[in-house]
Amino acid sequence: MKQAQYTIHGINGPVVKVVGGKGLAMMDMVSVGDEGLIGEVVGVDLDAATVQVYEDTAGLKPGQPAVGQGAPMAITLGPGMLTNIFDGIARPLKVIEEKSGPFIARGLNLPSLDQEKKWDTTLHVKVGDTLAPGQMYASCPETPLILHRCLVPAGLSGKVTRVVPDGAYNVTETLVELTDDHGGVHPLRLAQEWPIRTPRPMADRLPIDRPLVTGQRIIDTLFPIGKGGAAAIPGPFGAGKTMTQHQLAKWSDADIIVYLGCGERGNEMTQALEEFSELLDPKSQQPLMNRTILIANTSNMPVAAREASVYTGMTIAEYYRDMGYHVALMADSTSRWAEALREISGRLEEMPAEEGFPAYLASRLAEFYERAGYVKTLEGKEGSVTVIGAVSPQGGDFSEPVTQNTKRYVRTFWGLDRALAYARHFPSINWLTSYSEYADDLKPWYDEHVGPEFVSSRHQIAHLLQKESELMEIVKLIGADILPEDQKLVMETARLIRVGFLQQNAYHAIDTYVPLDKQLRMMELILKLYHGARDIVSRAIPLSQLKATGIFESLAKMKYEVPNDHQEKFDEYDKAIDEALRQVNEANR
């Protein structure tokens, strides 16, 4: 492709104005300056174009060249992405470190994938076969956990005219030649390119009817997220957004994790990289990185690359979705991404909207979250991308534009609470401000796979927490001692739910992950105690007699004492509840 050359006319931070022709189109890639900095066209005029540069522009001068690439910003997708760590524009950070040391040098236009590494490839087609978009033509084991399936790119179809034998190939070698109806020959390799701002096609969008099981009780029970859904985790500094996402990345039943650190502090990102590289996948006992892709774009990296990083992560997630995998994308945090939008918008001299954010903030958030979904792929398989975006509102103010606009496009809202975090209650998800609109959609799945008691127990738990909130208004005014016994029981049971069920220790070997059947059993025991105690207080027996048996404290500790693979120990707590109720009843005959 012929490259058109232009000249730098003006520089304003990452925003560069180039002149010299009319050949540039919106979203075209441009190499800027003598070092060939990577940029993208964000505005065009009759004889000039505006380019946002994804690298530091210090030292650029007017008069230096700018070369149009004639194609939109795209990344190379193929085997080798899993276990890897990329920057915001999909350059491998390990290779960058080898080339330039601990600091990223400018103008390093490196390929995303290792061009030399050979992959043991199996071909699944033969000469004469007719291929359509989305059909698999080759596969290779990318990691011990994931088989990489190479699919015909969208828009390509035709007859196979050449196939190589099974063997070891790198990502640049042609495996299959496809001849279309017009006689054009298209080489198919292990890797393909895709523009990051263009959603990858699908055959159909399917209803979300199954949960993403996370093993975190407050999420799975009260505020579930559907597989293929979208959730937001807003919270102030120190409330536990990153830790919650780490837990979801480790324990959720997604096949592949894409963890996107967007504008976060460098030390936090370093901690995440170190932790993920050391963790074992609980299900396979393989390194967790064997099914994880990390994208690191810290707060000191160029702001324009931060804006592009969410699209890079989403494109990678959709690529694995198309193979029939269930992918969970963790974006931490979309507020830093929105701040990048605001800064670039200001340099472009666009009219600001609320709090200085650009007027198109809502539409950009919509573009991002709407790429989540449970889909039927072009090949006919089922795959999904579940998006969990952290939001960092300044001062913990949920009324600010990023949080409010995010709520419009997600159906699960896990609002973190500063007071809970300071009280060391984690996850610090506030059960009064959070919600999930997937709960009713997922009821048939829970009824079939866990039991019909799960949803009814959840409703009772949520009702008791709501009643406690209402009673707290009275307690703050007149104290708890004045309450009648049935209301004291509500308060005591709600405290047991909060401490013994909703609070979960990520560092405890037993409590860090809890399967759904165990969650149901815990709820049933708490509710059994509540209903038994309600019968006692209805006969004018003081609740203090039941509390004196220690049964409430005993149930609060069961989360630490019943391993996931020895749930028969719950029978001991069942008997302990019966014994406590019997003692109180006999004492008051």
VEXBADREN-683673 format. One record per residue (C-alpha): residue number from 1; x, y, z. Coordinates in pm, whole numbers, plus 50000, padded with zeros to 5 digits. Example, Ala and Ser with C-alpha at 12.3 -4.5 7.8 and 13.67 -1.06 7.14 Angstrom:
% VEXBADREN-683673
SITE   nr   east  north     up
SITE    1  51230  49550  50780
SITE    2  51367  49894  50714
//
This chain:
% VEXBADREN-683673
SITE   nr   east  north     up
SITE    1  50000  50000  50000
SITE    2  50135  50341  49904
SITE    3  50214  50560  50204
SITE    4  50120  50928  50179
SITE    5  50357  51177  50347
SITE    6  50252  51493  50529
SITE    7  50421  51760  50740
SITE    8  50373  51851  51106
SITE    9  50221  52199  51134
SITE   10  50143  52230  51508
SITE   11  50183  52034  51833
SITE   12  49965  52055  52146
SITE   13  50066  51775  52384
SITE   14  49952  51446  52227
SITE   15  49749  51633  51964
SITE   16  49943  51704  51643
SITE   17  49817  51892  51337
SITE   18  49954  51778  50999
SITE   19  49920  51941  50657
SITE   20  50011  51859  50301
SITE   21  49728  51670  50139
SITE   22  49375  51534  50147
SITE   23  49442  51160  50162
SITE   24  49401  51101  50535
SITE   25  49072  50954  50659
SITE   26  48924  50944  51008
SITE   27  49085  50677  51230
SITE   28  49377  50619  50991
SITE   29  49707  50527  51154
SITE   30  49990  50776  51109
SITE   31  50365  50755  51184
SITE   32  50459  51094  51327
SITE   33  50801  51262  51334
SITE   34  51148  51134  51258
SITE   35  51106  50854  51517
SITE   36  50780  50729  51364
SITE   37  50558  50775  51671
SITE   38  50228  50587  51647
SITE   39  49922  50810  51602
SITE   40  49562  50804  51485
SITE   41  49361  51060  51288
SITE   42  49082  51210  51502
SITE   43  48987  51505  51282
SITE   44  49015  51599  50916
SITE   45  48987  51932  50736
SITE   46  49015  52035  50372
SITE   47  49393  52055  50377
SITE   48  49488  51947  50731
SITE   49  49432  51660  50974
SITE   50  49444  51627  51353
SITE   51  49632  51327  51491
SITE   52  49637  51197  51849
SITE   53  49975  51042  51922
SITE   54  49999  50737  52150
SITE   55  50353  50821  52264
SITE   56  50530  51111  52432
SITE   57  50555  51401  52185
SITE   58  50839  51587  52361
SITE   59  51095  51698  52101
SITE   60  50862  51691  51799
SITE   61  50901  51996  51574
SITE   62  50693  52159  51301
SITE   63  50821  52055  50963
SITE   64  50895  51695  51059
SITE   65  50726  51429  50844
SITE   66  50405  51240  50916
SITE   67  50334  50929  50711
SITE   68  49981  50795  50664
SITE   69  49950  50416  50681
SITE   70  49627  50401  50482
SITE   71  49448  50179  50736
SITE   72  49278  50223  51075
SITE   73  49445  50144  51409
SITE   74  49457  49763  51425
SITE   75  49621  49496  51637
SITE   76  49752  49153  51544
SITE   77  49554  48869  51699
SITE   78  49689  48517  51726
SITE   79  49857  48260  51952
SITE   80  50096  48406  52206
SITE   81  49860  48663  52357
SITE   82  49780  48447  52658
SITE   83  50043  48478  52935
SITE   84  50156  48804  52776
SITE   85  50159  49162  52908
SITE   86  50085  49443  52663
SITE   87  50075  49820  52679
SITE   88  49767  50020  52574
SITE   89  49832  49974  52201
SITE   90  49917  49602  52224
SITE   91  50297  49624  52224
SITE   92  50451  49345  52436
SITE   93  50609  49501  52745
SITE   94  50857  49216  52798
SITE   95  51003  49275  52451
SITE   96  51003  49651  52509
SITE   97  51204  49596  52828
SITE   98  51459  49391  52635
SITE   99  51489  49663  52371
SITE  100  51486  49979  52583
SITE  101  51524  49883  52950
SITE  102  51277  49963  53229
SITE  103  51144  50278  53057
SITE  104  50954  50263  52729
SITE  105  51150  50429  52449
SITE  106  50968  50619  52177
SITE  107  50909  50493  51826
SITE  108  50921  50123  51916
SITE  109  50675  49992  51660
SITE  110  50698  49629  51773
SITE  111  50475  49342  51659
SITE  112  50227  49223  51921
SITE  113  50322  48858  51875
SITE  114  50650  48671  51865
SITE  115  50729  48636  51493
SITE  116  50981  48354  51539
SITE  117  50810  48115  51781
SITE  118  50682  47796  51621
SITE  119  50341  47654  51716
SITE  120  50243  47288  51677
SITE  121  49962  47338  51429
SITE  122  49688  47100  51316
SITE  123  49512  47181  50987
SITE  124  49138  47108  50968
SITE  125  49073  47165  50596
SITE  126  49180  47009  50265
SITE  127  49213  47134  49910
SITE  128  48869  47181  49753
SITE  129  48687  47266  50077
SITE  130  48465  47572  50074
SITE  131  48514  47803  50372
SITE  132  48285  48072  50507
SITE  133  48360  48350  50759
SITE  134  48417  48213  51110
SITE  135  48502  47855  51007
SITE  136  48806  47694  51170
SITE  137  49092  47604  50938
SITE  138  49370  47537  51192
SITE  139  49434  47502  51565
SITE  140  49727  47492  51805
SITE  141  49762  47450  52184
SITE  142  49836  47806  52298
SITE  143  49870  47703  52664
SITE  144  49797  47376  52849
SITE  145  49450  47520  52923
SITE  146  49350  47688  52596
SITE  147  49332  47552  52240
SITE  148  49378  47838  51995
SITE  149  49131  47803  51708
SITE  150  49218  47992  51386
SITE  151  48901  48114  51212
SITE  152  48841  48256  50867
SITE  153  48827  48637  50907
SITE  154  48494  48814  50859
SITE  155  48428  48911  50499
SITE  156  48638  48629  50353
SITE  157  48504  48315  50185
SITE  158  48604  48090  49900
SITE  159  48759  47757  49806
SITE  160  49077  47614  49956
SITE  161  49342  47589  49685
SITE  162  49648  47514  49900
SITE  163  49705  47364  50244
SITE  164  50030  47296  50427
SITE  165  50073  46969  50622
SITE  166  50045  46956  51001
SITE  167  50358  47082  51170
SITE  168  50531  47369  51348
SITE  169  50468  47717  51204
SITE  170  50510  48077  51316
SITE  171  50241  48345  51296
SITE  172  50367  48489  50964
SITE  173  50370  48169  50757
SITE  174  50084  48095  50521
SITE  175  49891  47783  50618
SITE  176  49599  47795  50377
SITE  177  49534  47979  50051
SITE  178  49172  48072  49993
SITE  179  49055  48166  49642
SITE  180  48738  48375  49630
SITE  181  48472  48383  49357
SITE  182  48660  48660  49172
SITE  183  48987  48469  49157
SITE  184  49155  48661  49437
SITE  185  49392  48457  49653
SITE  186  49389  48524  50029
SITE  187  49659  48374  50257
SITE  188  49540  48247  50595
SITE  189  49794  48240  50877
SITE  190  49792  48169  51250
SITE  191  49744  48543  51311
SITE  192  49511  48806  51171
SITE  193  49462  49180  51214
SITE  194  49151  49362  51333
SITE  195  49078  49735  51383
SITE  196  49029  49794  51755
SITE  197  48735  50036  51728
SITE  198  48527  49801  51514
SITE  199  48323  49535  51701
SITE  200  48388  49185  51571
SITE  201  48083  49033  51399
SITE  202  47863  48760  51540
SITE  203  47583  48543  51403
SITE  204  47333  48633  51674
SITE  205  47309  48791  52018
SITE  206  47160  48543  52263
SITE  207  46963  48614  52583
SITE  208  47166  48618  52904
SITE  209  47027  48325  53100
SITE  210  47318  48193  53313
SITE  211  47530  48362  53578
SITE  212  47901  48425  53585
SITE  213  47970  48227  53902
SITE  214  48231  48413  54106
SITE  215  48243  48228  54440
SITE  216  48186  48563  54617
SITE  217  47873  48528  54828
SITE  218  47740  48882  54814
SITE  219  47776  48882  54434
SITE  220  47644  48535  54353
SITE  221  47359  48556  54602
SITE  222  47236  48915  54612
SITE  223  47375  49087  54302
SITE  224  47460  48827  54034
SITE  225  47599  48918  53693
SITE  226  47492  48723  53387
SITE  227  47754  48561  53167
SITE  228  47786  48810  52884
SITE  229  47658  49097  53098
SITE  230  47809  49421  53217
SITE  231  47874  49539  53571
SITE  232  48020  49849  53734
SITE  233  48220  49864  54057
SITE  234  48225  50226  54170
SITE  235  48395  50323  54492
SITE  236  48627  50576  54655
SITE  237  48999  50530  54703
SITE  238  49078  50233  54929
SITE  239  48732  50077  54910
SITE  240  48861  49758  54743
SITE  241  48779  49791  54371
SITE  242  49106  49638  54254
SITE  243  49096  49358  54513
SITE  244  48740  49270  54415
SITE  245  48843  49249  54050
SITE  246  49141  49031  54145
SITE  247  48904  48791  54320
SITE  248  48673  48782  54019
SITE  249  48967  48723  53785
SITE  250  49091  48435  53999
SITE  251  48765  48259  54084
SITE  252  48500  48339  53820
SITE  253  48406  48054  53587
SITE  254  48525  48237  53274
SITE  255  48759  48048  53041
SITE  256  48983  48349  52976
SITE  257  49057  48666  53174
SITE  258  49157  48996  53011
SITE  259  49274  49231  53287
SITE  260  49301  49592  53175
SITE  261  49486  49835  53403
SITE  262  49379  50167  53254
SITE  263  49546  50472  53409
SITE  264  49603  50306  53746
SITE  265  49900  50379  53971
SITE  266  50221  50209  53866
SITE  267  50278  50037  54201
SITE  268  49924  49890  54195
SITE  269  49978  49761  53842
SITE  270  50315  49615  53943
SITE  271  50149  49435  54234
SITE  272  49882  49297  54001
SITE  273  50143  49174  53753
SITE  274  50345  49004  54026
SITE  275  50040  48846  54192
SITE  276  49892  48714  53869
SITE  277  50222  48558  53765
SITE  278  50241  48369  54097
SITE  279  49879  48255  54126
SITE  280  49760  47904  54044
SITE  281  49434  47853  53862
SITE  282  49217  47688  54131
SITE  283  49034  47468  53881
SITE  284  49334  47325  53692
SITE  285  49626  47393  53930
SITE  286  49806  47544  53630
SITE  287  49949  47899  53649
SITE  288  49661  48147  53625
SITE  289  49852  48336  53354
SITE  290  49790  48039  53121
SITE  291  49440  48179  53068
SITE  292  49509  48547  53136
SITE  293  49608  48848  52924
SITE  294  49725  49164  53100
SITE  295  49713  49511  52948
SITE  296  49908  49763  53153
SITE  297  49863  50134  53086
SITE  298  49967  50317  53401
SITE  299  49889  50677  53491
SITE  300  50232  50801  53380
SITE  301  50202  50652  53032
SITE  302  50085  50872  52741
SITE  303  49724  50974  52789
SITE  304  49614  50898  52433
SITE  305  49724  50534  52468
SITE  306  49505  50512  52777
SITE  307  49208  50613  52562
SITE  308  49290  50335  52313
SITE  309  49361  50066  52573
SITE  310  48996  49979  52647
SITE  311  48936  49908  52278
SITE  312  49252  49698  52263
SITE  313  49130  49488  52556
SITE  314  48780  49452  52415
SITE  315  48905  49344  52071
SITE  316  49123  49072  52229
SITE  317  48826  48957  52439
SITE  318  48598  48937  52134
SITE  319  48864  48742  51943
SITE  320  48862  48464  52202
SITE  321  48484  48486  52232
SITE  322  48461  48402  51861
SITE  323  48650  48076  51929
SITE  324  48366  47974  52162
SITE  325  48525  48078  52492
SITE  326  48367  48269  52778
SITE  327  48581  48576  52848
SITE  328  48574  48812  53146
SITE  329  48717  49160  53085
SITE  330  48819  49355  53396
SITE  331  48864  49727  53324
SITE  332  49033  49917  53607
SITE  333  48937  50194  53584
SITE  334  48701  50352  53333
SITE  335  48722  50683  53523
SITE  336  49089  50717  53424
SITE  337  48987  50640  53066
SITE  338  48720  50912  53081
SITE  339  48981  51154  53216
SITE  340  49196  51077  52910
SITE  341  48896  51157  52690
SITE  342  48853  51486  52876
SITE  343  49217  51585  52837
SITE  344  49230  51507  52465
SITE  345  48894  51678  52410
SITE  346  49030  51992  52579
SITE  347  49338  51993  52357
SITE  348  49112  51954  52053
SITE  349  48927  52265  52178
SITE  350  48591  52087  52179
SITE  351  48298  52231  52370
SITE  352  48302  52075  52721
SITE  353  47995  51929  52885
SITE  354  47933  51844  53253
SITE  355  48248  51871  53471
SITE  356  48460  51930  53161
SITE  357  48399  51585  53012
SITE  358  48328  51581  52637
SITE  359  47969  51575  52520
SITE  360  48026  51229  52369
SITE  361  48126  51066  52701
SITE  362  47795  50879  52723
SITE  363  47816  50746  52368
SITE  364  48176  50627  52417
SITE  365  48078  50443  52736
SITE  366  47786  50289  52548
SITE  367  48015  50176  52264
SITE  368  48238  50003  52517
SITE  369  47977  49828  52733
SITE  370  47755  49730  52439
SITE  371  48036  49512  52304
SITE  372  47969  49277  52597
SITE  373  47724  48999  52528
SITE  374  47639  48630  52508
SITE  375  47653  48543  52139
SITE  376  47625  48276  51876
SITE  377  47949  48298  51681
SITE  378  47982  48288  51302
SITE  379  48090  47924  51343
SITE  380  47774  47841  51537
SITE  381  47932  47807  51881
SITE  382  47833  47997  52194
SITE  383  48073  48248  52350
SITE  384  48054  48551  52571
SITE  385  48233  48863  52686
SITE  386  48146  48977  53038
SITE  387  48262  49330  53120
SITE  388  48332  49441  53478
SITE  389  48436  49804  53487
SITE  390  48571  49978  53796
SITE  391  48475  50343  53840
SITE  392  48675  50580  54063
SITE  393  48452  50881  54133
SITE  394  48640  51168  54292
SITE  395  48557  51188  54661
SITE  396  48330  50884  54631
SITE  397  48058  51099  54468
SITE  398  47836  50861  54272
SITE  399  47649  51154  54115
SITE  400  47945  51251  53896
SITE  401  47909  51201  53516
SITE  402  48115  50882  53466
SITE  403  47927  50686  53734
SITE  404  47586  50815  53628
SITE  405  47644  50745  53258
SITE  406  47789  50402  53335
SITE  407  47471  50311  53527
SITE  408  47275  50365  53206
SITE  409  47460  50087  53023
SITE  410  47521  49823  53290
SITE  411  47264  49603  53460
SITE  412  47467  49520  53770
SITE  413  47590  49788  54009
SITE  414  47822  49691  54294
SITE  415  47852  50016  54489
SITE  416  48147  50007  54729
SITE  417  48110  50185  55061
SITE  418  48390  50377  55234
SITE  419  48240  50315  55581
SITE  420  48233  49937  55524
SITE  421  48592  49941  55396
SITE  422  48712  50139  55698
SITE  423  48531  49887  55922
SITE  424  48731  49611  55744
SITE  425  48414  49463  55594
SITE  426  48517  49322  55256
SITE  427  48393  49300  54989
SITE  428  48269  49646  55084
SITE  429  47969  49622  54850
SITE  430  47681  49816  55003
SITE  431  47374  49590  54992
SITE  432  47138  49890  55005
SITE  433  47276  50093  54712
SITE  434  47377  49801  54488
SITE  435  47146  49615  54252
SITE  436  47135  49352  53979
SITE  437  46879  49349  53700
SITE  438  46986  48998  53598
SITE  439  46838  48830  53906
SITE  440  46498  48751  53751
SITE  441  46652  48644  53418
SITE  442  46877  48395  53596
SITE  443  46605  48237  53814
SITE  444  46541  47939  53582
SITE  445  46914  47858  53582
SITE  446  46934  47871  53963
SITE  447  46620  47658  53994
SITE  448  46770  47392  53765
SITE  449  47133  47388  53879
SITE  450  47118  47485  54248
SITE  451  46758  47438  54356
SITE  452  46440  47645  54380
SITE  453  46527  47724  54742
SITE  454  46817  47945  54629
SITE  455  46608  48233  54494
SITE  456  46354  48222  54777
SITE  457  46635  48220  55035
SITE  458  46799  48516  54861
SITE  459  46473  48711  54878
SITE  460  46440  48643  55251
SITE  461  46801  48746  55315
SITE  462  46754  49069  55119
SITE  463  46428  49141  55304
SITE  464  46595  49102  55645
SITE  465  46876  49340  55544
SITE  466  46620  49594  55425
SITE  467  46424  49564  55751
SITE  468  46744  49618  55948
SITE  469  46808  49939  55755
SITE  470  46462  50068  55841
SITE  471  46501  49975  56209
SITE  472  46842  50144  56228
SITE  473  46668  50480  56189
SITE  474  46478  50407  56512
SITE  475  46783  50265  56689
SITE  476  46982  50579  56617
SITE  477  46712  50786  56786
SITE  478  46611  50579  57088
SITE  479  46853  50287  57111
SITE  480  46812  49914  57053
SITE  481  46689  49820  57402
SITE  482  46348  49976  57345
SITE  483  46271  49758  57042
SITE  484  46024  49473  57076
SITE  485  46168  49121  57073
SITE  486  46069  49040  56711
SITE  487  46253  49351  56588
SITE  488  46554  49267  56803
SITE  489  46556  48929  56627
SITE  490  46560  49101  56287
SITE  491  46857  49313  56398
SITE  492  47047  49013  56535
SITE  493  46981  48797  56228
SITE  494  47083  49080  55994
SITE  495  47406  49119  56190
SITE  496  47466  48744  56146
SITE  497  47404  48779  55771
SITE  498  47645  49071  55745
SITE  499  47926  48917  55950
SITE  500  47877  48548  55880
SITE  501  47766  48557  55517
SITE  502  47830  48883  55329
SITE  503  48174  48947  55476
SITE  504  48431  48727  55301
SITE  505  48803  48690  55358
SITE  506  48998  48679  55030
SITE  507  49309  48553  55209
SITE  508  49144  48263  55396
SITE  509  49197  47923  55237
SITE  510  48835  47813  55291
SITE  511  48651  48144  55272
SITE  512  48813  48289  54957
SITE  513  48584  48091  54725
SITE  514  48242  47943  54802
SITE  515  48045  47731  54550
SITE  516  47674  47798  54501
SITE  517  47551  47485  54681
SITE  518  47751  47585  54989
SITE  519  47613  47940  54970
SITE  520  47261  47796  54966
SITE  521  47333  47574  55267
SITE  522  47466  47872  55465
SITE  523  47156  48077  55383
SITE  524  46927  47790  55480
SITE  525  47093  47753  55822
SITE  526  47071  48126  55895
SITE  527  46703  48131  55793
SITE  528  46631  47814  55993
SITE  529  46766  47985  56303
SITE  530  46564  48298  56226
SITE  531  46235  48113  56181
SITE  532  46292  47900  56490
SITE  533  46378  48207  56696
SITE  534  46071  48389  56564
SITE  535  45850  48111  56703
SITE  536  46022  48153  57041
SITE  537  45986  48532  57065
SITE  538  45622  48505  56948
SITE  539  45557  48326  57282
SITE  540  45699  48625  57473
SITE  541  46030  48447  57545
SITE  542  46322  48698  57550
SITE  543  46565  48668  57259
SITE  544  46850  48703  57510
SITE  545  46792  48342  57622
SITE  546  46860  48214  57272
SITE  547  47162  48442  57231
SITE  548  47302  48305  57558
SITE  549  47336  47961  57396
SITE  550  47604  48106  57163
SITE  551  47430  47979  56849
SITE  552  47450  48314  56667
SITE  553  47827  48338  56724
SITE  554  47867  47975  56621
SITE  555  47690  48029  56288
SITE  556  47898  48341  56220
SITE  557  48211  48122  56221
SITE  558  48085  47843  55996
SITE  559  48228  48013  55685
SITE  560  48579  47940  55817
SITE  561  48515  47588  55943
SITE  562  48333  47404  55663
SITE  563  48561  47319  55366
SITE  564  48403  47322  55020
SITE  565  48466  46949  54982
SITE  566  48331  46853  55327
SITE  567  47992  47016  55339
SITE  568  47854  46733  55551
SITE  569  47991  46937  55845
SITE  570  47693  47166  55799
SITE  571  47486  46886  55959
SITE  572  47661  46964  56288
SITE  573  47540  47324  56271
SITE  574  47192  47201  56181
SITE  575  47190  46988  56497
SITE  576  47335  47278  56701
SITE  577  47042  47500  56595
SITE  578  46792  47230  56694
SITE  579  46967  47186  57029
SITE  580  46973  47560  57105
SITE  581  46603  47596  57023
SITE  582  46523  47288  57232
SITE  583  46710  47425  57533
SITE  584  46520  47753  57527
SITE  585  46185  47583  57475
SITE  586  46241  47340  57764
SITE  587  46355  47619  57994
SITE  588  46026  47803  57938
SITE  589  45775  47521  57972
//
